[in-house]
Amino acid sequence: GMDMGFSPQELKAMVLTNFLGNFTREQERPDFRMSGGNMSVSEAGSPYFIFANLYKFQNNITSDNWPITNRIFEAYLKNQSEDMMASRMRNMTGMSEDEMANIALQDSSFAEILADPKQKKIIDNVIKLKGDVLFSMIQWKAGEEEFADYLTDLLNNNKFKNIEFEEFDREINEEFGIELTPIMENWFQMKKLPGYIFSPVNAVKVKTEDMIKTKVSFAVTNFSDTEGVIKITFRLGDFGGRGGGGFGMGGPGADNSINEVIYLDAHQTKEVSYLLDADPRMITLNTMTSQNIPQVITNGFRDIEEDLKAEAIEGEKILEIPVTVALPNEIIVDNEDPEFEFTTQDDESLLQKWLISEDENSSRYSGYNNWHPPSNWTLTTNSEFFGEYIRSGYYIKSGDGSLKAKWNVPLVESGYYDVYYYLYKSRDFRRGRGGRGGGRGDQNGEYNFIIHHDDGPEDVTLEFNSAESGWNHLGSYYFSPDTALIELSNKSELRTINADAVKLVKL
């Protein structure tokens, strides 16, 4: 019945892995609850988490100037084993506590947040993020494997002893030529955060001298005035590693994952490539503290094909041209732009308003609840939505077509334009699990548009089942200079309609 085709040995391994996970997960399994039509997810700390026995009860870094140093270092070490499932949970809750901490850091320095009692709820998340950034920066400058080996020796040689920060600083300087004190001072007081624009992630199979490998590559621009680091995690479909290299710093359960760090100076663009021995299932781009929302971007891989022209090389290359989301002949209006608007209705009963607490609506972005979608356009985020550094969209329960999302696209030249719409399809839909009861029935439906061009309004239908995740062509139309209006109604056989971005391309 429930063995899903696994062999007895595989089932035993899964049971053992699940048991060991009780000791390697900092949080217990999430508790999912429905309240006022919204889903909430809560987690409690796991009493069996083994990390305290490996660091907290054995090592301690002391500092008179920065007494928070030990907690920062502890948070960094713990974060190396963080589960990639966190990004899936945050899709249901709207915004994780890490993201709320990141937004707080967009407005306040670390020192200011530590001194603000109103930030008590997210203080542990702020410490984790800031610690991750600090030590990831040091890790990149020192060399990833070298820094990992150094930390292992440092902790082993100082078990049940206090490590003075000044001594730690001196050793880091002697070993790697890095001075921690000026980094720490700037790190505590700085309010500027980096921000990144990513190109699409490309994965192809390439031939090397002795085997077929998977090459994953993308470009990224740091458009801000300050330096930044990005943590890259590959989750492999098989146990495997890098061609010609070992794993990055890992934690429990990291046998089938690879961790990398990218450093970008202010206004710098890099193209990065990695060669993997095994096919990756997923890549996670963790911007940690940044202007990006969501701060963690995930990309899944399916059916990776061989590219005979691709070079089997890996590494970083600095580019002169920054990453952009639009080509010179393209005009894009996103839901975050002022040219986007939508209509609403007030049909909530008094009881519904009482049931929905203020706390659940305090965040600008809500969770994505496909089982019980909202009756009005509601703003949410997901790394698979379109966006420069804020990847968001609106979603709504399907209805009679009276509620519309509108994109007012400014045009300066008359002529024919191709019109595209950016469609978000969750991974569950693409795997065929989108329907009620796990079937495919909920994919049978359409998006209904009204395109206002020079010959008048025209109804256009996009069939969801056959549409691509991403840009979909709606047709070619003649527009005069001024504003092209594209409307999307909530009329559909689908349960949920998403409003994201439209694109016009001059022919």
Secondary structure, 3 states (H helix, E strand, C coil): CCCCCCCHHHHHHHHHHHHHHHHHCCECCCEEEEECCEEEEECCECCCCCHHHHCCCCEEEECCCCCCHHHHHHHHHHHCCCCCCHHHHHHHHCCCHHHHHHHHHHHCCHHHHHCCHHHHHHHHHHHHHHHHHHHHHHHHHHCHHHHHHHHHHHHHHCCCEEEEHHHHHHHHHHHHCCCHHHHHHHHHHCCCCCCEEECCCEEEEEECCCCEEEEEEEEEEECCCCCEEEEEEEEECCCCCECCECCCCCCCCCCCEEEEEEEECCCCEEEEEEEECCCEEEEEEECCCCCCECCEEEEECCCCCECCCCCCCCEEEEECCCCCCCCCCEEEEECCCCCEEECCCCCCCHHHHHHCCCHHHCCCCECCCCCCCCCCCEEEECCCCCCCCECEEEEEECECCCCEEEEEEEECCCEEEEEEEEECCCHHHHCCCCCHHHCCHHHCCEEEEEEEECCEEEEEEEECCCCCCEEEEEEEEEECCEEEEEEEECECCCCEEEECEEEEEEC
